[in-house]
Amino acid sequence: MDFAIPSELDEIRAAVRELCDGFPGEYWRGLEPDRYPEEFVRALTEGGWLAALIPEEYGGAGLSLTAASVILEEINASGGNSGACHAQMYTMGTILRHGSEEQKQRFLPRIASGELRLQAFGVTEPTVGSDTTRIQTTAEHANGGYVVRGQKIWTSRALYSDLMLLLARTTPLDQVEKRTEGLSTFIVDMKQALEAGTMTISPIRTLMNHATTEIFFDGVEVPADALVGEEGKGFRYILDGMNAERILIAAECIGDGRWFTDRATAYASERIVFGKPVGANQGVQFPIARAHAAIQAADLMRYKAAWLFEQSLPCGAEANMAKLLGSEASWAAANACLDAHGGFGFAEEYDVERKFRETRLYSIAPVSNNLVLAYVGQHVLGMPRSY
């Protein structure tokens, strides 16, 4: 095993950090409660960072998932919020592995250049939550293509996306042998659907600035060539995107954790109370140190999961565990940082309360940590199914 970090990853960190330096805490605070970081996303696009996973022959950088995870990690470690644009990374897992050559030629160069944005990932529905195989959005054959009807929720960045990667049922649930069958994946032209009046997007105000929405499909027409791969096998294709998603989210949490521990360490070392730095007190120092240790452990699982993904080896367990460990570590770091700052941790100017809210999301999204534990219990440890 080689635990050395390749020099190119350090170079990526430095370049991303330099870009992020132009978007300090004042910028992110100015966006709240619900303004999209358009300038930041544009800068990332122009720098080629959002095209990291797109192969060079399609105008992208052709980087590995590991490198993409470092990009998102560094954004969060700088104090930013990569949730504003991360979907354009993890949706690539589905398109690159299962999309047709014609789809790649048609969409990827325009996504890489920024002409098109693929930020919307339409999977979750309000009535089924994480029980993805029971989704009720349908895509029925019509006019040589498909007509989509139904509803999605927590479809973040939909208002700032041109395309959506959509999962819909093409064969009724009662007509398939397995629940995972009969689901299909599509690349949907959102602008066309909005102009036709068959798609409605409604923003959802949340605890943090995450630009999330619910979407209603009322007869959205989708051409046959928008189908990704084979009809009925979309659930398996989506899993590739979900594994990449878990790994990238883990990296974002690790970045958050680094930001919290760095801020907490600096403040606790400088803040003098009762004649000495508060960081000299074990009640302040030990939670920060423990959070740092947890972040380092999550980091190792992130790298292992990314390596397995890149080798096209099974990585579901590792991707999920990386997300679990990363989100728990970042939350522990957030609490240690807030405690170390005391009352100042609640003041906007310190950015602790903003980052505190942002990192809390990842304990329940894109999958609840309890469902990760259920997955590990059943599929890794072989225990009875719990749901």
URUR-V555600 format. One record per residue. N is the residue number from 1. RES is the residue in one letter. SS is DSSP state (A for helix, B for strand, O for the rest). Layout:
N_RES_SS / N_RES_SS
//
This chain:
1_M_O / 2_D_O / 3_F_O / 4_A_O / 5_I_O / 6_P_O / 7_S_A / 8_E_A / 9_L_A / 10_D_A / 11_E_A / 12_I_A / 13_R_A / 14_A_A / 15_A_A / 16_V_A / 17_R_A / 18_E_A / 19_L_A / 20_C_A / 21_D_O / 22_G_O / 23_F_O / 24_P_O / 25_G_A / 26_E_A / 27_Y_A / 28_W_A / 29_R_A / 30_G_A / 31_L_A / 32_E_O / 33_P_O / 34_D_O / 35_R_O / 36_Y_O / 37_P_O / 38_E_A / 39_E_A / 40_F_A / 41_V_A / 42_R_A / 43_A_A / 44_L_A / 45_T_A / 46_E_A / 47_G_O / 48_G_O / 49_W_A / 50_L_A / 51_A_A / 52_A_O / 53_L_O / 54_I_O / 55_P_O / 56_E_A / 57_E_A / 58_Y_A / 59_G_O / 60_G_O / 61_A_O / 62_G_O / 63_L_O / 64_S_O / 65_L_A / 66_T_A / 67_A_A / 68_A_A / 69_S_A / 70_V_A / 71_I_A / 72_L_A / 73_E_A / 74_E_A / 75_I_A / 76_N_A / 77_A_A / 78_S_O / 79_G_O / 80_G_O / 81_N_O / 82_S_A / 83_G_A / 84_A_A / 85_C_O / 86_H_O / 87_A_A / 88_Q_A / 89_M_A / 90_Y_A / 91_T_O / 92_M_A / 93_G_A / 94_T_A / 95_I_A / 96_L_A / 97_R_A / 98_H_A / 99_G_O / 100_S_O / 101_E_A / 102_E_A / 103_Q_A / 104_K_A / 105_Q_A / 106_R_A / 107_F_A / 108_L_A / 109_P_A / 110_R_A / 111_I_A / 112_A_A / 113_S_A / 114_G_O / 115_E_O / 116_L_O / 117_R_O / 118_L_B / 119_Q_B / 120_A_B / 121_F_B / 122_G_B / 123_V_O / 124_T_O / 125_E_B / 126_P_O / 127_T_O / 128_V_O / 129_G_B / 130_S_O / 131_D_O / 132_T_A / 133_T_A / 134_R_A / 135_I_O / 136_Q_O / 137_T_O / 138_T_B / 139_A_B / 140_E_B / 141_H_B / 142_A_B / 143_N_O / 144_G_O / 145_G_B / 146_Y_B / 147_V_B / 148_V_B / 149_R_B / 150_G_B / 151_Q_B / 152_K_B / 153_I_B / 154_W_O / 155_T_O / 156_S_O / 157_R_O / 158_A_A / 159_L_A / 160_Y_A / 161_S_O / 162_D_O / 163_L_B / 164_M_B / 165_L_B / 166_L_B / 167_L_B / 168_A_B / 169_R_B / 170_T_O / 171_T_O / 172_P_O / 173_L_A / 174_D_A / 175_Q_A / 176_V_O / 177_E_O / 178_K_O / 179_R_O / 180_T_O / 181_E_O / 182_G_O / 183_L_B / 184_S_B / 185_T_B / 186_F_B / 187_I_B / 188_V_B / 189_D_B / 190_M_A / 191_K_A / 192_Q_A / 193_A_A / 194_L_A / 195_E_A / 196_A_A / 197_G_O / 198_T_O / 199_M_B / 200_T_B / 201_I_B / 202_S_B / 203_P_B / 204_I_O / 205_R_O / 206_T_O / 207_L_O / 208_M_O / 209_N_O / 210_H_O / 211_A_O / 212_T_O / 213_T_B / 214_E_B / 215_I_B / 216_F_B / 217_F_B / 218_D_B / 219_G_B / 220_V_B / 221_E_B / 222_V_B / 223_P_O / 224_A_A / 225_D_A / 226_A_A / 227_L_B / 228_V_B / 229_G_O / 230_E_O / 231_E_O / 232_G_O / 233_K_B / 234_G_A / 235_F_A / 236_R_A / 237_Y_A / 238_I_A / 239_L_A / 240_D_A / 241_G_A / 242_M_A / 243_N_A / 244_A_A / 245_E_A / 246_R_A / 247_I_A / 248_L_A / 249_I_A / 250_A_A / 251_A_A / 252_E_A / 253_C_A / 254_I_A / 255_G_A / 256_D_A / 257_G_A / 258_R_A / 259_W_A / 260_F_A / 261_T_A / 262_D_A / 263_R_A / 264_A_A / 265_T_A / 266_A_A / 267_Y_A / 268_A_A / 269_S_A / 270_E_A / 271_R_O / 272_I_B / 273_V_B / 274_F_O / 275_G_O / 276_K_B / 277_P_B / 278_V_A / 279_G_A / 280_A_A / 281_N_O / 282_Q_A / 283_G_A / 284_V_A / 285_Q_A / 286_F_A / 287_P_A / 288_I_A / 289_A_A / 290_R_A / 291_A_A / 292_H_A / 293_A_A / 294_A_A / 295_I_A / 296_Q_A / 297_A_A / 298_A_A / 299_D_A / 300_L_A / 301_M_A / 302_R_A / 303_Y_A / 304_K_A / 305_A_A / 306_A_A / 307_W_A / 308_L_A / 309_F_A / 310_E_A / 311_Q_O / 312_S_O / 313_L_O / 314_P_O / 315_C_O / 316_G_A / 317_A_A / 318_E_A / 319_A_A / 320_N_A / 321_M_A / 322_A_A / 323_K_A / 324_L_A / 325_L_A / 326_G_A / 327_S_A / 328_E_A / 329_A_A / 330_S_A / 331_W_A / 332_A_A / 333_A_A / 334_A_A / 335_N_A / 336_A_A / 337_C_A / 338_L_A / 339_D_A / 340_A_A / 341_H_A / 342_G_A / 343_G_A / 344_F_A / 345_G_A / 346_F_A / 347_A_O / 348_E_A / 349_E_A / 350_Y_A / 351_D_O / 352_V_A / 353_E_A / 354_R_A / 355_K_A / 356_F_A / 357_R_A / 358_E_A / 359_T_A / 360_R_A / 361_L_A / 362_Y_A / 363_S_A / 364_I_O / 365_A_O / 366_P_O / 367_V_O / 368_S_O / 369_N_A / 370_N_A / 371_L_A / 372_V_A / 373_L_A / 374_A_A / 375_Y_A / 376_V_A / 377_G_A / 378_Q_A / 379_H_A / 380_V_A / 381_L_O / 382_G_O / 383_M_O / 384_P_O / 385_R_O / 386_S_O / 387_Y_O
//
